[in-house]
Amino acid sequence: MSATVPILMYHSVDDSCDPAYRRWIVSPERFAEHLSVLRDRGYEPLTIANLVRRQQAGSLPENAIAITFDDGLADFGRHALPILERFGFASTLFVTTGYVGESARWLADLGEGDRPMMTWDEIAALPQRNVEVGAHTHSHPQLDLLAEADARREIEHGKALLEAHIGRRVESFAYPHGYSTPMVRRLVARAGFSAACRVADGLSRRGESPFALSRLIVTGEWTASQMEDLLDGRFAPVAPAPDRAAMQAWRLYRRLRSAFAGSRPTVAF
Ligand SMILES: [Zn+2]
């Protein structure tokens, strides 16, 4: 049995963007090429909740893969979803609730603060279209820099809003920016989630903690043959465990930078 499961992380599927956002956008044509590779290789895309459920039941298929999208941007409904439906693929969308129906203001530094978000009506219709709706906090903070009470409010408020709008339990979570600590992961588990995704730019190991699932950032530069290399294990390393020394140093750097900028992260609701 394969020791790893690829969990792909996309943000925008669209044709154009600010150059600073380039890493986070994949054209619709390129996205369809990626999905063609998955179909031709016989992969079975699962939602994150399903992946974890089947992993825990010991029934995860050999060809399992997950396709995830962060943020809840309108281009998901406009471009990505019709292509996913053409292939009959399940996916998971993690929604930042504080900006639904508005624009992705937290992306202003990347020149995309006006990028439109999905509306609540569009989000509520997703479960019937083979999309799991997951949570991604309310205002997209770096959770590992927040005080515990603020982090808990971000996590719980986003979940409650989503559940009120879609009328079902929200099981999966994605850490904004991929940042978490043991405390943050504990808060996510206590809030009633079953799974949470981080960003590790590596393949998820089978048996990895369901609250630290590793995802691979898929960029617009990825060609179909790079996707094949990834699936053949020639491209992406297996993700390291979270909280290694390098992650801790990077967190210290971000903490200092936010303190010196006089802009400690705040909770915006
Ligand atoms: Zn995000």
Residues whose N, C-alpha, C, O or C-beta is under 5 A from the ligand:
A	BS01	ZN	D70 D71 P176 H177
